[in-house]
Structure formats: structure tokens, C-alpha cells
């Protein structure tokens, strides 16, 4: 079961294999390398402190209040913007599809979820590192 889980993770998140290692044991999200990440409140407080320090050093205004769930909401909205079908985006977030479809459709949607995450990653990349869109014209003489 563990190797199957590792295989699904590394197929869906390409860099996960490098983080987990060749044995397939370990955790992608961990604080000590031995146990799964927990203590979200402490981690969020530490992240907020680090962000505040950086923004202060850069003489920027403090970061507006945010919560971890904002990342899920943003990810879901960005998946829509990236053209990911709603059903696949919902499955990426672990949401159950309601009604009769949930009873009869037992497909894992791994390829579809992988594609959704790749589309999301590509969109985030374009947002963070936009291509220059200004065309330089030669100066008229």
C-alpha cells in the first residue's frame, strides 16, 4: 500500500519523489523528517512572523490578515482561471462529488487531477514570472 501511495504522489506532484527519496518512505510535508506535518497554528504564526520581518525590512505595509484556507480558495479559483473543469478541481481539493455520480463513478481521476495541478502550476508560474509583453520599436530618425 505504501509503495502505491508513493507512486500516486510522485505522479501527481513531480517533485515529491525528490523530496521523499528513492525508498518511498518519508513525508513531503514534515518538520522533522520522521512524522507528517502537524501544528498548523505554530507554522502559520512562524510564517506570519517571517513575512512581517521581510516586509518591514523592505519598508512595506504589513501583510493583510489571511488564513491557510485562503490558499485552498485561491488555488480553486486559479484552477478555474486555468481552464480546469470544475469536477476535476473539486476532486483535487478532496471534495466529494454529490449524488448518484458519487455512487456509480469510482474512477480515480489521477490523470485529470495531475493535469489540473500542472495547469495550476503553469498559471502560477506565469503570474509570478510574467513574460515581457512590451514591444520595443526602433527610434525613428
N, C-alpha and C positions, 0 to 999 in steps of 0.2 A: 504494500500500500504506500509506504513512504517513497519508494522509487517512482511510483506512478504519480504521486503528488508533486515530486521534484520535477518530473518530466513535464507535467502540465504547467507548472510555474515557469520553468525556463522557456517553454514555448510561448507563453503569453507575455512574459516580461523578459526580453532578450538578455538583459544584463544580470538577471537573477542568478544564472549559472555561475558567473564570475564571482558573485558575492557569496554564494553558498559553497562553492568548491566542487571538485570532481566527485567527492564521495556522496553528494546529495544530502549530507547531514548538515544541520545548522539552520540559521534563520537569516532571512534577508533583513528584517527589521528587528534589531536586538540592541540591547545596551551593554551586554557582557559577552556576547558570542555563544552563550550556552542556553539561554532561555528566550522565549518570544518577548517582544516588546510589550511592556505594560507601564503603567504610571503616566498616562497621557497628560494628566494635570501638571505633573512636575516637568515633563518635557515641554509642554506648551508654555509654562512660566519661564523656563530657561530660554526657549526660542524668543519669546517676547522681550526678555532682558537683552538678548543678543541683538535683536532688531533695534531696540531702543538705543543701545550703545552705538551701533553703526550710524543710525540716523542723527544722533546727537553729534558724533564726530564729523558728519557731513553737513552739520548745521541745517538739518531738515526738520520739518514739523514732526511731532510724534505720530506713530502709526495709529490710524483709527482702530477702535476695538474690533476684534474679529474672533471667531471661534473655529475649531477644527472642522466642524460641519460645513463651514463656508467653502472649504476645499472640495468637498463632495458636490456641493451645489454648483460651484464654478466648473468643476470637471464635467458634470452632467450638462450644463449649459453650453460649454465649449464643444462637447460631443455633438450636440445639435448643430452648432455653427459649423462643425467639420463635416456635416452631412451623414452622421451615423444614424441609422434608423432607430427610432425610439425604443423598440423592443430590445435591441442589442445593447443600447446604452443603459437601459434599466437592468438588464442582466449583468452588465459589468459592475454595477453598483450592488449587485446581490439582491435586487428586488425580485419578488415572485411575480410572475405574470398571472393575473387573476382568472377565475372562471374555469370553463371546460378545457381551455387550451392548456392550463397548468396540469390537468389530469392526464390528457392524452399526448401532449408533446413532451417527450422525455429526452429530446436531443440535447447534447451538452453545450452546443453553440460555441465551442472553443475557438474555431477558426473565425467566427463572426466577432467574438469578444476580442481576440487578438487584433483583428483588423480595426476594430473600434479604438483600441488603445494605441495602435500605430497611427491612426488618423488624428487622435487627440495629441499624441506626442509631436507629430508633424506641425499641427496648428500652433501648439505652444512654442515650438522652435521658430516658426515664422513670426510670432508675436514678440518673442524675446530677441531675436536676431533678424529684424526685417531687412529685406533686400533694398538697396537704394533704388528709388523709383524716379529720381530726378535725372533728366536727360540733359547733358551739357552740350550746348551748341557752340560752335566756334564763333569768336568775336568777329563781327562784320568790319571790314576795313574800307 
